[in-house]
Amino acid sequence: MKNLFGLTLDELVAELEPLPKFRAKQIAAHIYKHGAKTFDEMNDLPKTLRAELATRYEIKAAELVTQLDSRDGLTTKFLLAFADGAAVEVVLMRHDYGNSVCISSQVGCQMGCKFCASTLNGLERNLTAAEMLGEIFFVADFLRRAGQKLDSVVVMGTGEPLMNFDALIKMLRLLHEDYCLGMSYRKVTISTCGVVPVIKKLRDEKIPVTLSISLHAPDDRLRSELMPINSAFGLKPLLAAVDDYAQSTGRRVTCEYILLGGVNDTEEHARRLAKILSGRLVNVNLIPFNPVDERSFRPPTKNAVQKFFHFLNTHGISATIRKEMGADVNAACGQLRAKQFNA
Ligand code: SAH
């Protein structure tokens, strides 16, 4: 049976031919506006048509495997499975500025960052646009049932979104359509470890999503040790791509910086970071390392975090500290999936 979930309106029209376009529009509204899972729910379609569609098509997004709620009630983590049994992590974060979902872009990851749990078993496969949209819809439905709504999307879960570019762009364009969630591009953040040529492709798409760079080190030597991608695209071309993206979109780029105790969290590192970011249209988001069982790094001390933060802000670099959310639900990348499959 063919799955209609994840098709654009044009694709639905083509698929459902010779049905008239207004039928495809009704069906799109049921799938994307009302979260319909069956044709039976589509009560403005003739009964015979509903029955006929049900013999040929299904509407399948993602299935819940596990749900974990943080004790403070602010974070809910879901392990969701797709048709082939592949599973990914999705996190709902209830911020004071709205509800945000963090989605995965791949099953596993090939980038090999030394501190990250997502990449421990390599890349299994890319997610399709429909699967990524399915992650978002799962959480949007979950919120809708509680009388709430989804306000923003961050592509910051497992995987490197820029290594799955075509599916990512298809998903973002569909998400933005009025007949879908009508999500403003400004409410979407894409996080990348720094695949420089694809950052340029993203700019050329002219969809003004927020770009977030996983920087994590202020010099090439340390960055290449922590993140293999840096050996292919070093800091100089990466920061040039950041400037270019900021200028083209008029939007500040976020630089994520994981603080790893004793590795990249000293005042000297803060000084070098301030130096390379000086004069650039960026914000720094400091992320205290979330311990991963399989990784030997340790979190920074509270004092080191405060000093790093203070140094940047008093040296002309706007910085924030990521509020720790969901540590008790293994919310750091890949941790839930890793537990589920390696236990
Ligand atoms: N591949 C993309 C998106 C996924 S990682 C990227 O690299 O940006 C999302 C963010 O979580 C990245 O900044 C990543 O470096 C960070 N991260 C990974 N493991 C972490 C951990 N154990 N503690 C804190 N942050 C982590």
Residues whose N, C-alpha, C, O or C-beta is under 5 A from the ligand:
A	BS01	SAH	F115 C116 A117 V155 M156 G157 G159 E160 P161 S191 T192 C193 S214 E256 I258 I287 P288 F289 N290 V292 A332 C333
